[in-house]
Amino acid sequence: MSPRPLGPQEMRRILAATDALGIHRESVSIPLVPRGEGGVQVSAAGKVEIVAPERGDLETWMAQLPRVLATLDLTGVRRVS
């Protein structure tokens, strides 16, 4: 059975976390289908890639997302001006 895609509410919550850090939405990549353990990273192209976990408690992962994002080096990421 494949994982349930992220819905509008989950997408809004993820984008609210990136918005709070001033990350431009064009610099955010969020696949709709969760994969593996999930993860958050900055790509070489300067995009923040956010993948929700396939298993586990999505609510707990969402609650931790702002803290995880705050630890990233966002130097090369486009910000809202």
C-alpha positions, 0 to 999 in steps of 0.5 A: 500500500502506498503512503497517503499524499499530503493534503492541503492542510499539511502543505499549509503547515509546512509552508507556514514554517518556511514562511516564518523563516522568510524563505521564498516559496519558489525556493521550497520543494515539497513532494506530495507523496511521503518517502522513507524516513522523510527529511529536510535539506538544502540542495546545491541549487539553493532549494529547501527540500522537505520530504514528509516521512512515509511511516510514523506520526506525521503530527510529531514530525510537523511539530518538529519541522520549524526547529529542524528548518531553523538549524539549516544553513540558508545562506544560498536560499532565496529569501522574501525581500 
